[in-house]
Amino acid sequence: MTPEARVAAAIDILDAVLDGAVAEQTLTNWGRAHRFAGSGDRAAIRDHVFDALRRLRSSEWSGQGRTGRRVMLGLLRSRGEDPDGLFTGIGHAPAPLTDEERALPPPLGDAPEPVRLDVQDWVLPRLQASLGDATAPVLDALRDRAPVFLRVNAARTSREAAQSDLAREGIESRPHPLCGTALEVTGHARRVQASAAYRDGLVELQDAASQAAVAALLPYVTGATVLDYCAGGGGKALALAAGGAGRVLAHDVNSGRMSDLPARAERAGCRIDVVARPKGGMDAVLCDAPCSGSGAWRRQPEAKWRLTPHALEDLTRIQDTILDEASPLVRPGGYLAYATCSLLDEENGARIQAFLTRTTGWTEVARQVWTPLDGGDGFFIAVLRRAE
């Protein structure tokens, strides 16, 4: 495919996503319907689509319209690229620019702050209350692609050995300071899942801040029985097992999310016990709660635009419920950890304070916060201890 054809495909996909379709599924469907497109074509189209979604408001402003064509036009203009060279109408290229499109005002110009920062109007003050002076730099970081991180399986190999194994397959990486198990992939990231290091369980795809959150919990759970109460795909359960926790159990209200966990655990050389109805007496319980995902918006940019005040209220109620359900599972003297990949204090510190206000016998013993300015996603973790 030519660069022009890739832009035209991205425009069609963006039209569907802006009409309510899910980006990942739309991209998958497009690939199945256009099997002539090679892996490089599909990757380039995906990059166009996700770059536009990360910068949707500023691209919409620069293109003066909320259609796939106008958003893509605005994205190119904001990058300083000449769209005339791509909008040619030749072959599979988008139709040539109209006189109106050529006469558009300079990108952004007098755009308001939420447009420049690519965030919804109502969210910006809440982020400012949570992040203070870091708000603009954090939101600017969320407008770019996220790094690709790997977690080295410390139970099977070292970071240096894993880096060498990856290099032999042409995958370039470097240690990341956020966590001792983190490698940032700097070259040929799309080869990772086909690599022997990944296939043999020596590395897993996992954000560096997520790894750092598990590392912050490990001093309290070494050799202990730990329940990952909202396990999802099981990334943190696997990290706990590799990091020195004793018996690790995984639970999720939607058991289907854990369907791959037994195979992943076998590949990693560790044991994870999947439980449908967790019992009490746990040394520690980790609640990686559902949240807005605002710390990971550069990975899932659609979530940035689909969050509503009502949805945020629903999420905080769910987070409170999870803490209330999980806390009785902790034995006296044990630990309850609460984590989110949110940047909003409403989902983080405010939830901990609300829990401590309505529940007796608990003390906060640790808290850490990361933002994309630290290199990984935004993340929050608090560790509470139950009285003996």
C-alpha positions as CSV (number, residue, x, y, z in Angstrom):
1,M,0.0,0.0,0.0
2,T,1.1,3.5,-0.7
3,P,1.3,6.1,2.1
4,E,-1.7,7.8,0.5
5,A,-3.7,4.6,0.6
6,R,-2.8,4.0,4.3
7,V,-4.1,7.5,5.1
8,A,-7.3,6.8,3.2
9,A,-7.8,3.5,5.2
10,A,-7.2,5.4,8.5
11,I,-9.8,7.9,7.5
12,D,-12.4,5.1,6.9
13,I,-11.6,3.5,10.3
14,L,-11.7,6.8,12.1
15,D,-15.2,7.5,10.6
16,A,-16.4,4.2,12.2
17,V,-14.7,4.9,15.5
18,L,-16.1,8.4,15.7
19,D,-19.5,6.9,15.1
20,G,-19.1,4.7,18.2
21,A,-17.2,1.6,16.9
22,V,-14.3,0.1,19.0
23,A,-11.0,1.0,17.4
24,E,-9.3,-2.4,18.0
25,Q,-12.2,-4.4,16.6
26,T,-12.6,-2.0,13.7
27,L,-8.9,-2.4,12.8
28,T,-9.2,-6.2,13.1
29,N,-12.2,-6.2,10.8
30,W,-10.5,-4.0,8.3
31,G,-7.5,-6.3,8.2
32,R,-9.7,-9.4,7.6
33,A,-11.5,-7.6,4.8
34,H,-8.3,-6.4,3.2
35,R,-6.0,-9.4,3.3
36,F,-3.8,-7.9,0.6
37,A,-2.5,-5.4,3.2
38,G,0.8,-6.6,4.7
39,S,1.8,-6.4,8.4
40,G,3.7,-3.1,7.7
41,D,0.6,-1.6,6.2
42,R,-1.7,-2.7,9.1
43,A,0.9,-1.4,11.6
44,A,1.1,2.0,9.8
45,I,-2.7,2.3,9.6
46,R,-3.1,1.4,13.3
47,D,-0.5,4.1,14.1
48,H,-2.4,6.7,12.2
49,V,-5.7,5.8,13.9
50,F,-4.3,5.8,17.4
51,D,-2.2,8.9,16.9
52,A,-5.4,10.7,15.8
53,L,-7.4,9.4,18.7
54,R,-4.7,10.5,21.2
55,R,-4.9,14.0,19.8
56,L,-8.5,14.0,18.8
57,R,-9.5,17.4,20.0
58,S,-6.5,19.3,18.7
59,S,-6.8,17.4,15.4
60,E,-10.5,18.2,15.1
61,W,-9.7,21.8,15.8
62,S,-6.9,22.0,13.3
63,G,-9.0,20.2,10.7
64,Q,-12.1,22.1,11.5
65,G,-14.4,19.1,11.6
66,R,-15.2,15.8,13.4
67,T,-14.9,13.4,10.5
68,G,-12.2,10.9,9.7
69,R,-11.0,13.1,6.9
70,R,-10.9,16.3,8.8
71,V,-9.3,14.7,11.9
72,M,-6.6,13.1,9.8
73,L,-6.1,16.4,7.9
74,G,-5.8,18.2,11.3
75,L,-3.3,15.7,12.6
76,L,-1.1,16.1,9.6
77,R,-1.3,19.9,9.8
78,S,-0.4,19.9,13.5
79,R,2.7,17.9,12.8
80,G,3.8,20.3,10.1
81,E,3.3,17.8,7.3
82,D,1.9,18.9,3.9
83,P,-1.4,17.1,3.4
84,D,-1.4,18.0,-0.3
85,G,1.2,15.3,-0.9
86,L,-1.2,12.6,0.5
87,F,-4.6,14.0,-0.4
88,T,-4.1,13.6,-4.2
89,G,-7.1,11.6,-5.3
90,I,-4.8,9.3,-7.3
91,G,-5.4,5.6,-7.0
92,H,-6.5,4.8,-3.5
93,A,-5.5,8.2,-2.1
94,P,-8.0,10.5,-0.3
95,A,-9.7,13.0,-2.6
96,P,-7.7,16.2,-3.2
97,L,-8.1,19.1,-0.7
98,T,-10.8,21.5,-1.4
99,D,-10.2,25.3,-1.5
100,E,-11.9,25.5,2.0
101,E,-9.5,22.9,3.4
102,R,-6.5,24.6,2.0
103,A,-7.6,27.9,3.5
104,L,-8.0,26.6,7.1
105,P,-6.5,28.8,9.8
106,P,-3.2,27.9,11.4
107,P,-3.3,24.8,13.6
108,L,-4.6,25.4,17.1
109,G,-4.2,29.2,16.9
110,D,-6.4,30.5,19.7
111,A,-7.6,27.0,20.8
112,P,-8.7,26.8,24.5
113,E,-6.5,24.9,27.0
114,P,-8.5,21.6,27.0
115,V,-8.2,21.5,23.2
116,R,-4.5,22.1,23.3
117,L,-4.0,19.4,26.0
118,D,-6.4,17.0,24.2
119,V,-8.8,16.4,27.1
120,Q,-12.5,16.9,27.8
121,D,-13.4,20.2,29.4
122,W,-15.0,18.7,32.5
123,V,-12.0,16.4,33.2
124,L,-9.3,19.1,33.1
125,P,-10.2,20.8,36.5
126,R,-10.3,17.4,38.2
127,L,-6.9,16.5,36.8
128,Q,-5.6,19.9,37.9
129,A,-6.9,19.3,41.4
130,S,-5.1,15.9,41.4
131,L,-1.8,16.8,39.6
132,G,-1.3,20.5,40.3
133,D,1.5,22.0,38.2
134,A,2.2,18.7,36.6
135,T,-1.1,18.6,34.8
136,A,-0.1,20.1,31.5
137,P,3.2,18.1,31.2
138,V,1.3,14.9,32.0
139,L,-1.5,15.5,29.5
140,D,1.1,16.4,26.9
141,A,2.9,13.0,27.5
142,L,-0.5,11.3,27.1
143,R,-0.7,12.7,23.6
144,D,2.2,10.5,22.4
145,R,2.6,6.8,22.0
146,A,3.4,4.8,25.1
147,P,6.7,3.0,25.4
148,V,6.7,-0.8,25.2
149,F,7.8,-2.4,28.4
150,L,8.6,-6.0,29.3
151,R,8.7,-7.5,32.8
152,V,11.6,-9.9,33.2
153,N,10.6,-13.1,35.0
154,A,13.0,-12.8,38.0
155,A,12.2,-16.4,39.0
156,R,13.7,-17.7,35.7
157,T,16.3,-15.2,34.5
158,S,18.0,-11.9,35.1
159,R,17.4,-8.6,33.4
160,E,20.8,-8.7,31.7
161,A,20.3,-12.2,30.4
162,A,16.8,-11.5,29.1
163,Q,18.2,-8.4,27.4
164,S,20.8,-10.6,25.7
165,D,18.3,-13.2,24.7
166,L,16.1,-10.5,23.1
167,A,19.1,-9.0,21.3
168,R,19.9,-12.3,19.6
169,E,16.5,-12.1,18.0
170,G,17.0,-8.5,16.9
171,I,14.9,-6.9,19.7
172,E,16.6,-3.9,21.2
173,S,15.9,-3.0,24.8
174,R,17.3,-1.1,27.7
175,P,16.8,-1.3,31.5
176,H,14.3,1.2,32.8
177,P,14.9,2.8,36.3
178,L,11.3,2.6,37.4
179,C,11.6,-1.0,38.4
180,G,14.4,-3.6,38.6
181,T,12.5,-6.0,36.4
182,A,11.6,-3.5,33.6
183,L,13.0,-3.4,30.1
184,E,12.0,-0.8,27.7
185,V,11.9,-2.1,24.1
186,T,13.6,0.4,21.9
187,G,13.7,-1.5,18.6
188,H,11.5,-4.1,16.8
189,A,8.8,-4.2,19.5
190,R,6.4,-6.1,17.2
191,R,8.8,-9.1,17.3
192,V,8.4,-9.6,21.0
193,Q,5.4,-12.0,21.1
194,A,7.0,-14.3,18.5
195,S,10.4,-14.3,20.4
196,A,11.7,-17.3,22.3
197,A,12.2,-15.2,25.4
198,Y,8.4,-14.4,25.4
199,R,7.4,-17.9,24.4
200,D,9.5,-19.5,27.1
201,G,8.1,-17.2,29.8
202,L,11.3,-15.2,30.4
203,V,9.5,-11.9,29.7
204,E,6.0,-10.6,29.8
205,L,4.5,-7.4,28.4
206,Q,3.8,-5.2,31.4
207,D,4.0,-1.5,31.9
208,A,6.9,-0.3,34.0
209,A,4.7,1.6,36.5
210,S,2.5,-1.5,37.0
211,Q,5.7,-3.5,37.7
212,A,6.8,-0.8,40.2
213,A,3.4,-1.0,42.0
214,V,3.9,-4.7,42.5
215,A,7.4,-4.1,43.7
216,A,6.1,-1.7,46.3
217,L,3.8,-4.4,47.6
218,L,6.4,-7.2,47.7
219,P,8.0,-6.2,51.0
220,Y,4.7,-6.9,52.7
221,V,3.9,-10.2,51.0
222,T,7.2,-12.1,50.7
223,G,6.4,-15.8,51.4
224,A,2.8,-14.9,52.1
225,T,-0.5,-16.1,50.7
226,V,-1.8,-13.3,48.5
227,L,-5.1,-13.0,46.7
228,D,-5.2,-10.9,43.5
229,Y,-8.9,-10.0,43.9
230,C,-9.4,-8.2,40.5
231,A,-6.9,-10.3,38.6
232,G,-8.1,-9.6,35.0
233,G,-5.5,-11.2,32.7
234,G,-3.3,-12.0,35.7
235,G,-0.3,-9.8,35.0
236,K,0.1,-8.7,38.6
237,A,-0.5,-12.2,40.0
238,L,2.3,-13.5,37.8
239,A,4.6,-10.6,39.0
240,L,3.8,-11.4,42.6
241,A,4.6,-15.0,42.1
242,A,7.9,-14.2,40.3
243,G,8.8,-11.6,42.9
244,G,8.7,-13.9,46.0
245,A,5.2,-14.1,47.2
246,G,4.2,-17.5,48.6
247,R,0.9,-18.9,47.4
248,V,-0.8,-16.6,44.9
249,L,-4.5,-16.9,44.2
250,A,-6.4,-15.1,41.4
251,H,-10.1,-14.0,41.3
252,D,-12.1,-11.9,39.0
253,V,-15.8,-11.2,38.9
254,N,-15.6,-12.0,35.2
255,S,-13.8,-15.3,35.2
256,G,-13.4,-15.1,31.4
257,R,-10.8,-12.5,31.8
258,M,-8.6,-15.1,33.5
259,S,-9.0,-17.7,30.8
260,D,-5.3,-17.4,29.6
261,L,-3.9,-17.2,33.1
262,P,-3.2,-21.0,33.6
263,A,-1.3,-21.1,30.3
264,R,0.6,-18.0,31.2
265,A,1.5,-19.3,34.6
266,E,2.7,-22.6,33.1
267,R,4.8,-20.7,30.6
268,A,6.3,-18.6,33.4
269,G,7.1,-21.6,35.6
270,C,4.9,-20.6,38.5
271,R,1.6,-21.6,40.1
272,I,-1.4,-19.4,40.3
273,D,-4.6,-20.8,41.9
274,V,-7.7,-19.5,40.2
275,V,-10.6,-19.2,42.7
276,A,-14.3,-18.5,42.1
277,R,-15.2,-17.8,45.7
278,P,-12.3,-16.5,47.8
279,K,-12.2,-17.4,51.5
280,G,-10.9,-15.3,54.4
281,G,-7.7,-15.6,56.2
282,M,-5.5,-14.2,53.5
283,D,-2.1,-12.7,54.4
284,A,-2.7,-10.0,51.8
285,V,-5.3,-9.0,49.2
286,L,-4.5,-6.9,46.2
287,C,-7.4,-4.9,44.6
288,D,-6.4,-3.6,41.2
289,A,-9.7,-1.9,40.8
290,P,-11.6,-1.0,37.6
291,C,-11.0,2.7,37.0
292,S,-11.1,5.5,34.4
293,G,-7.7,4.3,33.0
294,S,-6.6,7.9,32.8
295,G,-3.0,7.0,33.5
296,A,-3.0,4.8,30.5
297,W,-5.0,6.9,28.0
298,R,-2.1,6.9,25.5
299,R,-2.6,3.1,25.3
300,Q,-6.4,3.3,25.2
301,P,-7.2,6.8,23.9
302,E,-10.9,6.0,23.2
303,A,-11.4,5.8,27.0
304,K,-10.3,9.5,27.3
305,W,-13.3,10.6,25.1
306,R,-15.9,8.2,26.4
307,L,-15.5,8.9,30.1
308,T,-18.5,10.9,31.5
309,P,-19.1,12.4,35.0
310,H,-21.8,9.7,35.5
311,A,-19.4,6.9,34.5
312,L,-16.8,8.3,36.9
313,E,-19.3,8.3,39.8
314,D,-20.2,4.7,38.9
315,L,-16.5,3.7,39.0
316,T,-16.0,5.3,42.4
317,R,-19.0,3.3,43.8
318,I,-17.6,0.1,42.3
319,Q,-14.2,0.9,43.9
320,D,-15.8,1.4,47.3
321,T,-17.7,-1.9,46.9
322,I,-14.5,-3.8,46.0
323,L,-12.7,-2.5,49.1
324,D,-15.7,-3.4,51.3
325,E,-15.9,-6.9,49.8
326,A,-12.1,-7.6,49.9
327,S,-11.2,-6.3,53.3
328,P,-12.9,-9.0,55.3
329,L,-10.8,-11.6,53.4
330,V,-7.6,-10.3,55.1
331,R,-6.6,-11.9,58.3
332,P,-5.8,-9.8,61.4
333,G,-2.4,-8.3,61.0
334,G,-2.6,-8.8,57.2
335,Y,-2.5,-6.3,54.3
336,L,-5.0,-4.8,51.9
337,A,-3.5,-3.1,48.8
338,Y,-5.6,-0.9,46.5
339,A,-4.3,0.1,43.1
340,T,-5.6,1.9,40.0
341,C,-4.1,3.2,36.7
342,S,-5.9,6.5,37.3
343,L,-4.5,10.0,37.7
344,L,-7.7,11.2,39.4
345,D,-7.6,11.5,43.2
346,E,-11.3,10.8,43.3
347,E,-10.4,7.2,42.4
348,N,-7.2,7.1,44.5
349,G,-6.6,8.9,47.7
350,A,-10.2,9.8,48.1
351,R,-11.3,6.2,48.0
352,I,-8.7,5.2,50.7
353,Q,-9.9,8.1,52.9
354,A,-13.5,7.1,52.5
355,F,-12.7,3.5,53.3
356,L,-10.8,4.4,56.4
357,T,-13.6,6.7,57.5
358,R,-16.3,4.1,57.3
359,T,-14.2,1.0,58.4
360,T,-12.4,0.6,61.7
361,G,-9.3,-1.4,62.4
362,W,-7.2,-0.3,59.4
363,T,-4.1,1.8,59.1
364,E,-2.4,3.1,55.9
365,V,1.3,2.0,55.9
366,A,2.4,3.0,52.4
367,R,1.4,5.0,49.3
368,Q,3.0,5.6,46.0
369,V,2.0,7.5,42.9
370,W,3.5,7.5,39.4
371,T,2.6,9.6,36.4
372,P,3.7,9.3,32.7
373,L,6.5,11.8,33.6
374,D,8.2,8.9,35.4
375,G,8.3,7.0,32.1
376,G,5.5,4.5,32.5
377,D,1.7,4.8,32.9
378,G,0.0,6.7,35.6
379,F,-0.4,4.5,38.6
380,F,-1.5,4.6,42.3
381,I,-1.1,2.1,45.1
382,A,-1.9,2.3,48.8
383,V,-1.2,-0.5,51.3
384,L,-3.3,-0.8,54.5
385,R,-2.7,-3.0,57.5
386,R,-5.4,-4.6,59.5
387,A,-5.2,-4.5,63.3
388,E,-4.1,-7.7,65.1
